[in-house]
Amino acid sequence: MPYPKTLMTASRKQAEKGDCTVLATCVATGLSYDEVHKAFTRAGRRRRRGCTTYIVSKALSILGYKHETVKKWKGKTFTSITLPRDSCYIIYSVDHAAGVKFGLVKDWASEKRLRVTEVWKISRK
C-alpha cells in the first residue's frame, strides 16, 4: 500500500530525497510531514540524506513518542511480516524504513521482498 498523497506532496514540495524515515514516522505517528521534518532537522538529519536510528529515536523523543524493539521478526520480509493491528510500527531493512499502521505496510516497498532487520513499536510517552 503506497503512502498517502498528502505525504508525498509535502515531500516533493520540499524537494526531499532519502526521507523514508521521515515518511515512516509520519505514518506511525499520524503527524504532518512538516512537523515531523522539523523534528528530524532538530535531531540532526541533513537535507536530502538518510539518517541513523539514533536520529530517528531523537526525533521521536522531540515529537513526544517513544519506541520499543519488537523481537518476533526473524526471517521476515516487507511482504511477509504480520504485526498486530492495534499499534503502529516502523520497520527497517538495510537501507530503508517503512511505516506500519493497522497491520499494513504503507510504503512504496510494501510489495518488495526487502529483509526486515529491525522493528520498532511506536507509542506516546
N, C-alpha and C positions, 0 to 999 in steps of 0.2 A: 504494500500500500504506500503510495507516494506521500510526500509532505503536503500539508495544506497549502493552498495557493498563496495565502497571505504571508506565510513564512518565506516562500521562495521569492515573492515580490519584494519583501523587505530586504532580503539578502542581495538581490540584484540591484536594488536601489543604492545600496552602499558599496556596490562593485566588489563584493567579498568573494573569496575563494578559499578553500580549505577550512570552511567553517562548520564542518559536520558536528563538532562537539557543541557549538552554539545552537544549531538546529535541534540536536538530540536533547539538549537541556530545555529548549522551548517546548518540545513535545512532552517531556517528562514532567515539567512543572506547570505547563499551561500558561506561562507568562509570554508577553510580547517579545518579538525579536529584538527591538530596540533596547528594551530594558535588560535583557539577557546579554546582548552585545556589549553594553556599557559595563556590566558587571565583569565580563571576561576581560575587557580592556583594563579595568581597575586591578584585576587579578594578575595581569602581566602578559596577556595574549597580544601578539603583534598582528597588525592588519595583514590579511591575505596569507596567513600562515596557520598551520595546525598548532596544536598545543598538547601539553602533557596532562596526565591525570592529576598531577599536583595542582595545576592551574584550574582544572575543572572543579576539583574539590574546594579550592579557594573561592571560586566564583559562586558555587552553590552556597557556601557559607555567607557570602556577601548578600545573596538573594534571600537568605533565611531558610535554607534547606540543608539537609544532611543526607549522607549516603551510608549504606552498609553493603558489604560484599556478599553476594549470594554464591554458594558453593556447588549447586547442582547443575552445572552447565558443561561438564566434561564431555568432549566428543560431539558437541552440537555445532550447527551452522546457523546462519541467519534464517534459513528456511525451515529448519527442524526444531528450533528452540521453542519450548512451550513454557510460558510463565503465567502465574496466577493473574486473573483479570482484575483483582481488587486493588492492585498497586501499580505504580509507574516505575520504569526501569531505564537505565542507559546500558546498552550492550556494546562491547568493544571487540574489534578484530585487531589485526596487527597495525593497520594504518587507517582505521575508520571507526566511527562511533555512530550509533543509531538509537533513537528513542523508541520505547515500547509503552503503549498506552492501551488499556483494556485488552491486554494479551496480544495485540497486533504490532508488528514492527512497522513503524511509519518512517520509511526511508526509501531512497531510490534503490538501495541494495537489498530490499526485502525479499526479492526473488533470486538473489545471488547466493552462492554457497560459500560465503566467507566464514572462516572458522572463528568461533567465539573464543576470546581469550580471557574476558572478564565480564562480570555482570554486577551492576550496582542497583540496589533498590533505593529509590529516592523518596524522601518524606520530609514533612515540615519539621523544623526544630522544636 
